[in-house]
Amino acid sequence: MPQIEIRLRPDGTIEALTHGLKGKACLPYIETIEDLTGAKTVKSRYTDEYWQRDNVVAPPPEDQIDIGGS
C-alpha cells in the first residue's frame, strides 16, 4: 500500500516522501501533500522508486486519505 512520509523540520520546512509508488504514480500525490500541509512545493527530486517500472496505482479519493499516522 502506498505511503506518504511527512517530516516537519525545526526551521519550519516540510519534507515529504512517497513509498510504494513506482514511476510516475507518485506525481499525483504532490497536490495531496500540498493540501495536507498547506504548503507549496519549492524543490523536488525523484527517488529511486521513480525510475522503476510504473505500477498501476491511482491516488486515493480525498475522503479515504488516512492522516492518523497508524
Predicted model as a PDB file, atoms N, CA, C, CB and O in Angstrom, pLDDT in the B-factor column:
MODEL        1                                                                  
ATOM      1  N   MET A   1       0.843  -1.176   0.000  1.00 84.00           N  
ATOM      2  CA  MET A   1       0.000   0.000   0.000  1.00 84.00           C  
ATOM      3  C   MET A   1       0.897   1.251   0.000  1.00 84.00           C  
ATOM      4  CB  MET A   1      -0.964  -0.008   1.229  1.00 84.00           C  
ATOM      5  O   MET A   1       1.855   1.325   0.770  1.00 84.00           O  
ATOM      6  N   PRO A   2       0.594   2.208  -0.843  1.00 86.00           N  
ATOM      7  CA  PRO A   2       1.390   3.443  -0.895  1.00 86.00           C  
ATOM      8  C   PRO A   2       1.328   4.202   0.429  1.00 86.00           C  
ATOM      9  CB  PRO A   2       0.900   4.346  -2.037  1.00 86.00           C  
ATOM     10  O   PRO A   2       0.302   4.206   1.109  1.00 86.00           O  
ATOM     11  N   GLN A   3       2.432   4.837   0.780  1.00 90.00           N  
ATOM     12  CA  GLN A   3       2.503   5.639   1.992  1.00 90.00           C  
ATOM     13  C   GLN A   3       3.170   6.967   1.684  1.00 90.00           C  
ATOM     14  CB  GLN A   3       3.264   4.894   3.103  1.00 90.00           C  
ATOM     15  O   GLN A   3       3.998   7.075   0.780  1.00 90.00           O  
ATOM     16  N   ILE A   4       2.786   7.981   2.462  1.00 89.00           N  
ATOM     17  CA  ILE A   4       3.421   9.291   2.391  1.00 89.00           C  
ATOM     18  C   ILE A   4       4.060   9.553   3.744  1.00 89.00           C  
ATOM     19  CB  ILE A   4       2.391  10.420   2.011  1.00 89.00           C  
ATOM     20  O   ILE A   4       3.392   9.481   4.775  1.00 89.00           O  
ATOM     21  N   GLU A   5       5.346   9.855   3.742  1.00 92.00           N  
ATOM     22  CA  GLU A   5       6.072  10.202   4.964  1.00 92.00           C  
ATOM     23  C   GLU A   5       6.286  11.709   4.948  1.00 92.00           C  
ATOM     24  CB  GLU A   5       7.444   9.426   5.072  1.00 92.00           C  
ATOM     25  O   GLU A   5       6.878  12.250   4.014  1.00 92.00           O  
ATOM     26  N   ILE A   6       5.800  12.386   5.993  1.00 92.00           N  
ATOM     27  CA  ILE A   6       5.931  13.842   6.072  1.00 92.00           C  
ATOM     28  C   ILE A   6       6.778  14.184   7.291  1.00 92.00           C  
ATOM     29  CB  ILE A   6       4.530  14.539   6.151  1.00 92.00           C  
ATOM     30  O   ILE A   6       6.475  13.764   8.407  1.00 92.00           O  
ATOM     31  N   ARG A   7       7.838  14.947   7.066  1.00 93.00           N  
ATOM     32  CA  ARG A   7       8.723  15.382   8.139  1.00 93.00           C  
ATOM     33  C   ARG A   7       8.605  16.890   8.304  1.00 93.00           C  
ATOM     34  CB  ARG A   7      10.192  14.973   7.853  1.00 93.00           C  
ATOM     35  O   ARG A   7       8.762  17.640   7.341  1.00 93.00           O  
ATOM     36  N   LEU A   8       8.332  17.326   9.513  1.00 91.00           N  
ATOM     37  CA  LEU A   8       8.280  18.750   9.836  1.00 91.00           C  
ATOM     38  C   LEU A   8       9.589  19.105  10.521  1.00 91.00           C  
ATOM     39  CB  LEU A   8       7.041  19.100  10.746  1.00 91.00           C  
ATOM     40  O   LEU A   8       9.881  18.601  11.606  1.00 91.00           O  
ATOM     41  N   ARG A   9      10.361  19.950   9.910  1.00 92.00           N  
ATOM     42  CA  ARG A   9      11.688  20.287  10.422  1.00 92.00           C  
ATOM     43  C   ARG A   9      11.607  21.479  11.389  1.00 92.00           C  
ATOM     44  CB  ARG A   9      12.652  20.607   9.251  1.00 92.00           C  
ATOM     45  O   ARG A   9      10.687  22.291  11.293  1.00 92.00           O  
ATOM     46  N   PRO A  10      12.568  21.585  12.319  1.00 96.00           N  
ATOM     47  CA  PRO A  10      12.561  22.690  13.287  1.00 96.00           C  
ATOM     48  C   PRO A  10      12.553  24.077  12.647  1.00 96.00           C  
ATOM     49  CB  PRO A  10      13.755  22.576  14.183  1.00 96.00           C  
ATOM     50  O   PRO A  10      12.040  25.028  13.236  1.00 96.00           O  
ATOM     51  N   ASP A  11      13.119  24.196  11.444  1.00 93.00           N  
ATOM     52  CA  ASP A  11      13.154  25.507  10.777  1.00 93.00           C  
ATOM     53  C   ASP A  11      11.850  25.827  10.045  1.00 93.00           C  
ATOM     54  CB  ASP A  11      14.313  25.556   9.790  1.00 93.00           C  
ATOM     55  O   ASP A  11      11.741  26.863   9.390  1.00 93.00           O  
ATOM     56  N   GLY A  12      10.854  24.931  10.159  1.00 89.00           N  
ATOM     57  CA  GLY A  12       9.555  25.173   9.538  1.00 89.00           C  
ATOM     58  C   GLY A  12       9.391  24.571   8.157  1.00 89.00           C  
ATOM     59  O   GLY A  12       8.291  24.592   7.605  1.00 89.00           O  
ATOM     60  N   THR A  13      10.462  24.033   7.586  1.00 91.00           N  
ATOM     61  CA  THR A  13      10.329  23.405   6.277  1.00 91.00           C  
ATOM     62  C   THR A  13       9.699  22.026   6.420  1.00 91.00           C  
ATOM     63  CB  THR A  13      11.699  23.302   5.581  1.00 91.00           C  
ATOM     64  O   THR A  13       9.752  21.403   7.481  1.00 91.00           O  
ATOM     65  N   ILE A  14       9.118  21.578   5.355  1.00 91.00           N  
ATOM     66  CA  ILE A  14       8.432  20.297   5.324  1.00 91.00           C  
ATOM     67  C   ILE A  14       9.075  19.442   4.245  1.00 91.00           C  
ATOM     68  CB  ILE A  14       6.905  20.474   5.068  1.00 91.00           C  
ATOM     69  O   ILE A  14       9.318  19.903   3.130  1.00 91.00           O  
ATOM     70  N   GLU A  15       9.344  18.196   4.591  1.00 92.00           N  
ATOM     71  CA  GLU A  15       9.862  17.242   3.616  1.00 92.00           C  
ATOM     72  C   GLU A  15       8.863  16.099   3.527  1.00 92.00           C  
ATOM     73  CB  GLU A  15      11.295  16.723   4.010  1.00 92.00           C  
ATOM     74  O   GLU A  15       8.423  15.574   4.550  1.00 92.00           O  
ATOM     75  N   ALA A  16       8.507  15.715   2.322  1.00 91.00           N  
ATOM     76  CA  ALA A  16       7.565  14.617   2.137  1.00 91.00           C  
ATOM     77  C   ALA A  16       8.157  13.608   1.160  1.00 91.00           C  
ATOM     78  CB  ALA A  16       6.193  15.139   1.628  1.00 91.00           C  
ATOM     79  O   ALA A  16       8.751  13.971   0.144  1.00 91.00           O  
ATOM     80  N   LEU A  17       7.982  12.351   1.490  1.00 90.00           N  
ATOM     81  CA  LEU A  17       8.467  11.263   0.646  1.00 90.00           C  
ATOM     82  C   LEU A  17       7.324  10.293   0.407  1.00 90.00           C  
ATOM     83  CB  LEU A  17       9.686  10.540   1.294  1.00 90.00           C  
ATOM     84  O   LEU A  17       6.514  10.039   1.298  1.00 90.00           O  
ATOM     85  N   THR A  18       7.264   9.756  -0.801  1.00 89.00           N  
ATOM     86  CA  THR A  18       6.294   8.701  -1.064  1.00 89.00           C  
ATOM     87  C   THR A  18       7.022   7.367  -1.040  1.00 89.00           C  
ATOM     88  CB  THR A  18       5.568   8.921  -2.428  1.00 89.00           C  
ATOM     89  O   THR A  18       8.192   7.273  -1.411  1.00 89.00           O  
ATOM     90  N   HIS A  19       6.313   6.343  -0.600  1.00 91.00           N  
ATOM     91  CA  HIS A  19       6.855   4.988  -0.548  1.00 91.00           C  
ATOM     92  C   HIS A  19       5.841   4.055  -1.191  1.00 91.00           C  
ATOM     93  CB  HIS A  19       7.176   4.550   0.926  1.00 91.00           C  
ATOM     94  O   HIS A  19       4.636   4.205  -0.988  1.00 91.00           O  
ATOM     95  N   GLY A  20       6.319   3.106  -1.953  1.00 89.00           N  
ATOM     96  CA  GLY A  20       5.434   2.122  -2.568  1.00 89.00           C  
ATOM     97  C   GLY A  20       4.804   2.576  -3.865  1.00 89.00           C  
ATOM     98  O   GLY A  20       3.848   1.965  -4.342  1.00 89.00           O  
ATOM     99  N   LEU A  21       5.331   3.643  -4.439  1.00 88.00           N  
ATOM    100  CA  LEU A  21       4.827   4.158  -5.714  1.00 88.00           C  
ATOM    101  C   LEU A  21       5.988   4.198  -6.694  1.00 88.00           C  
ATOM    102  CB  LEU A  21       4.177   5.579  -5.549  1.00 88.00           C  
ATOM    103  O   LEU A  21       6.971   4.906  -6.475  1.00 88.00           O  
ATOM    104  N   LYS A  22       5.874   3.454  -7.748  1.00 87.00           N  
ATOM    105  CA  LYS A  22       6.953   3.402  -8.734  1.00 87.00           C  
ATOM    106  C   LYS A  22       6.600   4.238  -9.953  1.00 87.00           C  
ATOM    107  CB  LYS A  22       7.239   1.952  -9.151  1.00 87.00           C  
ATOM    108  O   LYS A  22       5.429   4.405 -10.296  1.00 87.00           O  
ATOM    109  N   GLY A  23       7.614   4.750 -10.587  1.00 86.00           N  
ATOM    110  CA  GLY A  23       7.399   5.538 -11.793  1.00 86.00           C  
ATOM    111  C   GLY A  23       6.595   6.792 -11.505  1.00 86.00           C  
ATOM    112  O   GLY A  23       6.709   7.387 -10.434  1.00 86.00           O  
ATOM    113  N   LYS A  24       5.793   7.181 -12.459  1.00 87.00           N  
ATOM    114  CA  LYS A  24       5.033   8.426 -12.371  1.00 87.00           C  
ATOM    115  C   LYS A  24       3.826   8.336 -11.443  1.00 87.00           C  
ATOM    116  CB  LYS A  24       4.576   8.833 -13.737  1.00 87.00           C  
ATOM    117  O   LYS A  24       3.113   9.324 -11.270  1.00 87.00           O  
ATOM    118  N   ALA A  25       3.583   7.171 -10.844  1.00 87.00           N  
ATOM    119  CA  ALA A  25       2.429   7.010  -9.952  1.00 87.00           C  
ATOM    120  C   ALA A  25       2.511   7.937  -8.746  1.00 87.00           C  
ATOM    121  CB  ALA A  25       2.325   5.563  -9.482  1.00 87.00           C  
ATOM    122  O   ALA A  25       1.488   8.220  -8.123  1.00 87.00           O  
ATOM    123  N   CYS A  26       3.705   8.416  -8.402  1.00 87.00           N  
ATOM    124  CA  CYS A  26       3.859   9.298  -7.245  1.00 87.00           C  
ATOM    125  C   CYS A  26       3.451  10.741  -7.539  1.00 87.00           C  
ATOM    126  CB  CYS A  26       5.292   9.267  -6.769  1.00 87.00           C  
ATOM    127  O   CYS A  26       3.095  11.479  -6.620  1.00 87.00           O  
ATOM    128  N   LEU A  27       3.497  11.143  -8.784  1.00 89.00           N  
ATOM    129  CA  LEU A  27       3.313  12.552  -9.132  1.00 89.00           C  
ATOM    130  C   LEU A  27       1.964  13.137  -8.714  1.00 89.00           C  
ATOM    131  CB  LEU A  27       3.476  12.719 -10.601  1.00 89.00           C  
ATOM    132  O   LEU A  27       1.935  14.278  -8.252  1.00 89.00           O  
ATOM    133  N   PRO A  28       0.836  12.413  -8.851  1.00 90.00           N  
ATOM    134  CA  PRO A  28      -0.437  12.992  -8.412  1.00 90.00           C  
ATOM    135  C   PRO A  28      -0.494  13.262  -6.907  1.00 90.00           C  
ATOM    136  CB  PRO A  28      -1.567  12.073  -8.795  1.00 90.00           C  
ATOM    137  O   PRO A  28      -1.335  14.039  -6.454  1.00 90.00           O  
ATOM    138  N   TYR A  29       0.374  12.641  -6.141  1.00 89.00           N  
ATOM    139  CA  TYR A  29       0.367  12.832  -4.694  1.00 89.00           C  
ATOM    140  C   TYR A  29       0.969  14.171  -4.286  1.00 89.00           C  
ATOM    141  CB  TYR A  29       1.120  11.707  -4.020  1.00 89.00           C  
ATOM    142  O   TYR A  29       0.783  14.594  -3.145  1.00 89.00           O  
ATOM    143  N   ILE A  30       1.675  14.842  -5.165  1.00 90.00           N  
ATOM    144  CA  ILE A  30       2.260  16.143  -4.821  1.00 90.00           C  
ATOM    145  C   ILE A  30       1.166  17.101  -4.382  1.00 90.00           C  
ATOM    146  CB  ILE A  30       3.043  16.733  -6.019  1.00 90.00           C  
ATOM    147  O   ILE A  30       1.313  17.776  -3.363  1.00 90.00           O  
ATOM    148  N   GLU A  31       0.081  17.174  -5.125  1.00 91.00           N  
ATOM    149  CA  GLU A  31      -1.016  18.069  -4.765  1.00 91.00           C  
ATOM    150  C   GLU A  31      -1.655  17.644  -3.438  1.00 91.00           C  
ATOM    151  CB  GLU A  31      -2.074  18.094  -5.882  1.00 91.00           C  
ATOM    152  O   GLU A  31      -2.022  18.495  -2.628  1.00 91.00           O  
ATOM    153  N   THR A  32      -1.788  16.343  -3.214  1.00 89.00           N  
ATOM    154  CA  THR A  32      -2.348  15.849  -1.952  1.00 89.00           C  
ATOM    155  C   THR A  32      -1.475  16.280  -0.778  1.00 89.00           C  
ATOM    156  CB  THR A  32      -2.483  14.309  -1.981  1.00 89.00           C  
ATOM    157  O   THR A  32      -1.988  16.718   0.252  1.00 89.00           O  
ATOM    158  N   ILE A  33      -0.160  16.158  -0.928  1.00 89.00           N  
ATOM    159  CA  ILE A  33       0.767  16.563   0.129  1.00 89.00           C  
ATOM    160  C   ILE A  33       0.658  18.063   0.379  1.00 89.00           C  
ATOM    161  CB  ILE A  33       2.217  16.184  -0.240  1.00 89.00           C  
ATOM    162  O   ILE A  33       0.650  18.499   1.530  1.00 89.00           O  
ATOM    163  N   GLU A  34       0.576  18.845  -0.673  1.00 92.00           N  
ATOM    164  CA  GLU A  34       0.430  20.293  -0.519  1.00 92.00           C  
ATOM    165  C   GLU A  34      -0.864  20.621   0.218  1.00 92.00           C  
ATOM    166  CB  GLU A  34       0.454  20.992  -1.894  1.00 92.00           C  
ATOM    167  O   GLU A  34      -0.876  21.493   1.086  1.00 92.00           O  
ATOM    168  N   ASP A  35      -1.948  19.934  -0.118  1.00 91.00           N  
ATOM    169  CA  ASP A  35      -3.226  20.172   0.553  1.00 91.00           C  
ATOM    170  C   ASP A  35      -3.155  19.799   2.034  1.00 91.00           C  
ATOM    171  CB  ASP A  35      -4.342  19.376  -0.135  1.00 91.00           C  
ATOM    172  O   ASP A  35      -3.674  20.526   2.882  1.00 91.00           O  
ATOM    173  N   LEU A  36      -2.519  18.675   2.348  1.00 87.00           N  
ATOM    174  CA  LEU A  36      -2.417  18.223   3.739  1.00 87.00           C  
ATOM    175  C   LEU A  36      -1.570  19.163   4.591  1.00 87.00           C  
ATOM    176  CB  LEU A  36      -1.831  16.821   3.791  1.00 87.00           C  
ATOM    177  O   LEU A  36      -1.862  19.370   5.768  1.00 87.00           O  
ATOM    178  N   THR A  37      -0.537  19.724   4.006  1.00 88.00           N  
ATOM    179  CA  THR A  37       0.404  20.547   4.769  1.00 88.00           C  
ATOM    180  C   THR A  37       0.130  22.042   4.660  1.00 88.00           C  
ATOM    181  CB  THR A  37       1.802  20.267   4.309  1.00 88.00           C  
ATOM    182  O   THR A  37       0.670  22.824   5.442  1.00 88.00           O  
ATOM    183  N   GLY A  38      -0.692  22.446   3.712  1.00 91.00           N  
ATOM    184  CA  GLY A  38      -0.922  23.869   3.489  1.00 91.00           C  
ATOM    185  C   GLY A  38       0.306  24.556   2.914  1.00 91.00           C  
ATOM    186  O   GLY A  38       0.474  25.765   3.072  1.00 91.00           O  
ATOM    187  N   ALA A  39       1.160  23.795   2.251  1.00 91.00           N  
ATOM    188  CA  ALA A  39       2.417  24.317   1.705  1.00 91.00           C  
ATOM    189  C   ALA A  39       2.448  24.140   0.191  1.00 91.00           C  
ATOM    190  CB  ALA A  39       3.630  23.609   2.353  1.00 91.00           C  
ATOM    191  O   ALA A  39       1.637  23.412  -0.382  1.00 91.00           O  
ATOM    192  N   LYS A  40       3.382  24.807  -0.435  1.00 92.00           N  
ATOM    193  CA  LYS A  40       3.622  24.658  -1.866  1.00 92.00           C  
ATOM    194  C   LYS A  40       5.009  24.074  -2.081  1.00 92.00           C  
ATOM    195  CB  LYS A  40       3.477  26.015  -2.601  1.00 92.00           C  
ATOM    196  O   LYS A  40       5.944  24.383  -1.343  1.00 92.00           O  
ATOM    197  N   THR A  41       5.132  23.244  -3.079  1.00 92.00           N  
ATOM    198  CA  THR A  41       6.414  22.624  -3.408  1.00 92.00           C  
ATOM    199  C   THR A  41       7.352  23.687  -3.978  1.00 92.00           C  
ATOM    200  CB  THR A  41       6.225  21.452  -4.418  1.00 92.00           C  
ATOM    201  O   THR A  41       6.997  24.409  -4.910  1.00 92.00           O  
ATOM    202  N   VAL A  42       8.549  23.772  -3.408  1.00 91.00           N  
ATOM    203  CA  VAL A  42       9.552  24.701  -3.933  1.00 91.00           C  
ATOM    204  C   VAL A  42      10.742  23.950  -4.511  1.00 91.00           C  
ATOM    205  CB  VAL A  42      10.020  25.661  -2.835  1.00 91.00           C  
ATOM    206  O   VAL A  42      11.507  24.507  -5.299  1.00 91.00           O  
ATOM    207  N   LYS A  43      10.901  22.696  -4.126  1.00 90.00           N  
ATOM    208  CA  LYS A  43      12.006  21.889  -4.632  1.00 90.00           C  
ATOM    209  C   LYS A  43      11.575  20.431  -4.558  1.00 90.00           C  
ATOM    210  CB  LYS A  43      13.332  22.140  -3.817  1.00 90.00           C  
ATOM    211  O   LYS A  43      10.960  20.012  -3.577  1.00 90.00           O  
ATOM    212  N   SER A  44      11.889  19.668  -5.573  1.00 89.00           N  
ATOM    213  CA  SER A  44      11.561  18.246  -5.548  1.00 89.00           C  
ATOM    214  C   SER A  44      12.644  17.459  -6.277  1.00 89.00           C  
ATOM    215  CB  SER A  44      10.174  17.987  -6.188  1.00 89.00           C  
ATOM    216  O   SER A  44      13.414  18.002  -7.070  1.00 89.00           O  
ATOM    217  N   ARG A  45      12.677  16.177  -5.984  1.00 89.00           N  
ATOM    218  CA  ARG A  45      13.619  15.287  -6.673  1.00 89.00           C  
ATOM    219  C   ARG A  45      12.985  13.907  -6.735  1.00 89.00           C  
ATOM    220  CB  ARG A  45      15.018  15.240  -5.945  1.00 89.00           C  
ATOM    221  O   ARG A  45      12.139  13.558  -5.912  1.00 89.00           O  
ATOM    222  N   TYR A  46      13.402  13.138  -7.710  1.00 88.00           N  
ATOM    223  CA  TYR A  46      12.889  11.786  -7.879  1.00 88.00           C  
ATOM    224  C   TYR A  46      13.663  10.822  -6.989  1.00 88.00           C  
ATOM    225  CB  TYR A  46      12.975  11.350  -9.354  1.00 88.00           C  
ATOM    226  O   TYR A  46      14.879  10.937  -6.838  1.00 88.00           O  
ATOM    227  N   THR A  47      12.938   9.868  -6.400  1.00 85.00           N  
ATOM    228  CA  THR A  47      13.573   8.813  -5.618  1.00 85.00           C  
ATOM    229  C   THR A  47      13.947   7.669  -6.550  1.00 85.00           C  
ATOM    230  CB  THR A  47      12.636   8.317  -4.476  1.00 85.00           C  
ATOM    231  O   THR A  47      13.616   7.689  -7.736  1.00 85.00           O  
ATOM    232  N   ASP A  48      14.629   6.685  -6.014  1.00 87.00           N  
ATOM    233  CA  ASP A  48      14.970   5.505  -6.809  1.00 87.00           C  
ATOM    234  C   ASP A  48      13.708   4.804  -7.324  1.00 87.00           C  
ATOM    235  CB  ASP A  48      15.816   4.525  -5.975  1.00 87.00           C  
ATOM    236  O   ASP A  48      13.713   4.240  -8.418  1.00 87.00           O  
ATOM    237  N   GLU A  49      12.638   4.841  -6.543  1.00 86.00           N  
ATOM    238  CA  GLU A  49      11.394   4.190  -6.973  1.00 86.00           C  
ATOM    239  C   GLU A  49      10.827   4.819  -8.247  1.00 86.00           C  
ATOM    240  CB  GLU A  49      10.352   4.262  -5.856  1.00 86.00           C  
ATOM    241  O   GLU A  49      10.178   4.139  -9.042  1.00 86.00           O  
ATOM    242  N   TYR A  50      11.073   6.107  -8.438  1.00 85.00           N  
ATOM    243  CA  TYR A  50      10.564   6.774  -9.636  1.00 85.00           C  
ATOM    244  C   TYR A  50      11.103   6.104 -10.902  1.00 85.00           C  
ATOM    245  CB  TYR A  50      10.944   8.267  -9.622  1.00 85.00           C  
ATOM    246  O   TYR A  50      10.389   5.983 -11.897  1.00 85.00           O  
ATOM    247  N   TRP A  51      12.334   5.680 -10.860  1.00 86.00           N  
ATOM    248  CA  TRP A  51      12.978   5.122 -12.041  1.00 86.00           C  
ATOM    249  C   TRP A  51      12.631   3.656 -12.268  1.00 86.00           C  
ATOM    250  CB  TRP A  51      14.468   5.273 -11.927  1.00 86.00           C  
ATOM    251  O   TRP A  51      13.043   3.068 -13.268  1.00 86.00           O  
ATOM    252  N   GLN A  52      11.877   3.064 -11.350  1.00 83.00           N  
ATOM    253  CA  GLN A  52      11.416   1.692 -11.523  1.00 83.00           C  
ATOM    254  C   GLN A  52      10.154   1.687 -12.369  1.00 83.00           C  
ATOM    255  CB  GLN A  52      11.162   1.016 -10.156  1.00 83.00           C  
ATOM    256  O   GLN A  52       9.530   2.729 -12.575  1.00 83.00           O  
ATOM    257  N   ARG A  53       9.787   0.531 -12.848  1.00 73.00           N  
ATOM    258  CA  ARG A  53       8.617   0.396 -13.702  1.00 73.00           C  
ATOM    259  C   ARG A  53       7.350   0.853 -12.983  1.00 73.00           C  
ATOM    260  CB  ARG A  53       8.467  -1.048 -14.165  1.00 73.00           C  
ATOM    261  O   ARG A  53       7.148   0.556 -11.806  1.00 73.00           O  
ATOM    262  N   ASP A  54       6.492   1.586 -13.718  1.00 59.00           N  
ATOM    263  CA  ASP A  54       5.227   2.066 -13.154  1.00 59.00           C  
ATOM    264  C   ASP A  54       4.384   0.906 -12.654  1.00 59.00           C  
ATOM    265  CB  ASP A  54       4.443   2.874 -14.195  1.00 59.00           C  
ATOM    266  O   ASP A  54       4.312  -0.145 -13.291  1.00 59.00           O  
ATOM    267  N   ASN A  55       3.752   1.106 -11.516  1.00 51.00           N  
ATOM    268  CA  ASN A  55       2.687   0.206 -11.121  1.00 51.00           C  
ATOM    269  C   ASN A  55       1.382   0.991 -11.254  1.00 51.00           C  
ATOM    270  CB  ASN A  55       2.898  -0.347  -9.653  1.00 51.00           C  
ATOM    271  O   ASN A  55       1.387   2.222 -11.243  1.00 51.00           O  
ATOM    272  N   VAL A  56       0.313   0.300 -11.375  1.00 54.00           N  
ATOM    273  CA  VAL A  56      -0.958   0.973 -11.631  1.00 54.00           C  
ATOM    274  C   VAL A  56      -1.619   1.264 -10.293  1.00 54.00           C  
ATOM    275  CB  VAL A  56      -1.891   0.109 -12.545  1.00 54.00           C  
ATOM    276  O   VAL A  56      -2.342   0.431  -9.746  1.00 54.00           O  
ATOM    277  N   VAL A  57      -1.359   2.460  -9.776  1.00 56.00           N  
ATOM    278  CA  VAL A  57      -1.949   2.895  -8.517  1.00 56.00           C  
ATOM    279  C   VAL A  57      -2.487   4.294  -8.725  1.00 56.00           C  
ATOM    280  CB  VAL A  57      -0.913   2.853  -7.345  1.00 56.00           C  
ATOM    281  O   VAL A  57      -1.747   5.218  -9.063  1.00 56.00           O  
ATOM    282  N   ALA A  58      -3.762   4.436  -8.524  1.00 59.00           N  
ATOM    283  CA  ALA A  58      -4.379   5.748  -8.645  1.00 59.00           C  
ATOM    284  C   ALA A  58      -4.358   6.432  -7.286  1.00 59.00           C  
ATOM    285  CB  ALA A  58      -5.827   5.636  -9.187  1.00 59.00           C  
ATOM    286  O   ALA A  58      -4.361   5.751  -6.261  1.00 59.00           O  
ATOM    287  N   PRO A  59      -4.336   7.753  -7.252  1.00 61.00           N  
ATOM    288  CA  PRO A  59      -4.388   8.439  -5.971  1.00 61.00           C  
ATOM    289  C   PRO A  59      -5.698   8.123  -5.260  1.00 61.00           C  
ATOM    290  CB  PRO A  59      -4.228   9.956  -6.162  1.00 61.00           C  
ATOM    291  O   PRO A  59      -6.725   7.931  -5.912  1.00 61.00           O  
ATOM    292  N   PRO A  60      -5.672   8.066  -3.932  1.00 58.00           N  
ATOM    293  CA  PRO A  60      -6.908   7.755  -3.217  1.00 58.00           C  
ATOM    294  C   PRO A  60      -7.892   8.912  -3.293  1.00 58.00           C  
ATOM    295  CB  PRO A  60      -6.611   7.417  -1.757  1.00 58.00           C  
ATOM    296  O   PRO A  60      -7.480  10.068  -3.397  1.00 58.00           O  
ATOM    297  N   PRO A  61      -9.184   8.617  -3.244  1.00 59.00           N  
ATOM    298  CA  PRO A  61     -10.147   9.711  -3.159  1.00 59.00           C  
ATOM    299  C   PRO A  61      -9.890  10.499  -1.882  1.00 59.00           C  
ATOM    300  CB  PRO A  61     -11.608   9.178  -3.195  1.00 59.00           C  
ATOM    301  O   PRO A  61      -9.425   9.937  -0.890  1.00 59.00           O  
ATOM    302  N   GLU A  62     -10.189  11.805  -1.896  1.00 58.00           N  
ATOM    303  CA  GLU A  62      -9.890  12.647  -0.747  1.00 58.00           C  
ATOM    304  C   GLU A  62     -10.515  12.138   0.537  1.00 58.00           C  
ATOM    305  CB  GLU A  62     -10.353  14.044  -1.006  1.00 58.00           C  
ATOM    306  O   GLU A  62      -9.933  12.304   1.609  1.00 58.00           O  
ATOM    307  N   ASP A  63     -11.689  11.519   0.456  1.00 58.00           N  
ATOM    308  CA  ASP A  63     -12.348  11.061   1.670  1.00 58.00           C  
ATOM    309  C   ASP A  63     -11.745   9.767   2.208  1.00 58.00           C  
ATOM    310  CB  ASP A  63     -13.819  10.868   1.411  1.00 58.00           C  
ATOM    311  O   ASP A  63     -12.202   9.264   3.234  1.00 58.00           O  
ATOM    312  N   GLN A  64     -10.726   9.213   1.538  1.00 54.00           N  
ATOM    313  CA  GLN A  64     -10.094   7.985   2.005  1.00 54.00           C  
ATOM    314  C   GLN A  64      -8.631   8.190   2.377  1.00 54.00           C  
ATOM    315  CB  GLN A  64     -10.205   6.915   0.946  1.00 54.00           C  
ATOM    316  O   GLN A  64      -7.902   7.210   2.535  1.00 54.00           O  
ATOM    317  N   ILE A  65      -8.188   9.414   2.520  1.00 56.00           N  
ATOM    318  CA  ILE A  65      -6.813   9.682   2.903  1.00 56.00           C  
ATOM    319  C   ILE A  65      -6.701   9.548   4.412  1.00 56.00           C  
ATOM    320  CB  ILE A  65      -6.358  11.091   2.430  1.00 56.00           C  
ATOM    321  O   ILE A  65      -7.404  10.234   5.155  1.00 56.00           O  
ATOM    322  N   ASP A  66      -5.813   8.660   4.870  1.00 58.00           N  
ATOM    323  CA  ASP A  66      -5.609   8.421   6.284  1.00 58.00           C  
ATOM    324  C   ASP A  66      -4.440   9.243   6.761  1.00 58.00           C  
ATOM    325  CB  ASP A  66      -5.381   6.932   6.568  1.00 58.00           C  
ATOM    326  O   ASP A  66      -3.297   8.979   6.386  1.00 58.00           O  
ATOM    327  N   ILE A  67      -4.709  10.245   7.589  1.00 58.00           N  
ATOM    328  CA  ILE A  67      -3.625  11.078   8.119  1.00 58.00           C  
ATOM    329  C   ILE A  67      -3.446  10.819   9.612  1.00 58.00           C  
ATOM    330  CB  ILE A  67      -3.910  12.580   7.864  1.00 58.00           C  
ATOM    331  O   ILE A  67      -2.852  11.631  10.321  1.00 58.00           O  
ATOM    332  N   GLY A  68      -3.966   9.675  10.090  1.00 58.00           N  
ATOM    333  CA  GLY A  68      -3.890   9.357  11.507  1.00 58.00           C  
ATOM    334  C   GLY A  68      -2.529   8.902  11.975  1.00 58.00           C  
ATOM    335  O   GLY A  68      -2.258   8.954  13.175  1.00 58.00           O  
ATOM    336  N   GLY A  69      -1.663   8.460  11.093  1.00 55.00           N  
ATOM    337  CA  GLY A  69      -0.316   8.065  11.450  1.00 55.00           C  
ATOM    338  C   GLY A  69      -0.209   6.663  12.038  1.00 55.00           C  
ATOM    339  O   GLY A  69       0.766   6.361  12.727  1.00 55.00           O  
ATOM    340  N   SER A  70      -1.180   5.809  11.784  1.00 49.00           N  
ATOM    341  CA  SER A  70      -1.112   4.467  12.366  1.00 49.00           C  
ATOM    342  C   SER A  70      -0.352   3.510  11.518  1.00 49.00           C  
ATOM    343  CB  SER A  70      -2.471   3.930  12.599  1.00 49.00           C  
ATOM    344  O   SER A  70      -0.210   2.342  11.879  1.00 49.00           O  
TER     345      SER A  70                                                      
ENDMDL                                                                          
END                                                                             
